[in-house]
Amino acid sequence: MSKNDATGATGAPEFLTDKQAAALLNLGATRFFEVQRLPGFPAPVWFGIRGKRHVRGKLIAWALEQTEEPPQIAARAARHAAHPASGAAA
């Protein structure tokens, strides 16, 4: 991760709200909530009880590491390969 990925124009880390982080990753609010539970997802920084923020650079680095299909998608593809669609014309 380069320094520019982790910091804003001032050189300080850029902190994002959930809404901003979801937009950065091009995710909806519900999907972003689910993604935060995945192992390896960067932990947020807390500034008091309501001050939850995400470090922009860590989110980008995490997203770029996600190169494999999620287990749910791989399992669905395996099921479809094992049971081809019935009713197809022969």
Summary of the structure (lengths in Angstrom):
residues: 90
radius of gyration: 18.4
end to end distance: 53.0
largest distance: 65.3
contacts: 184
relative contact order: 0.16
helix: 44%
strand: 11%
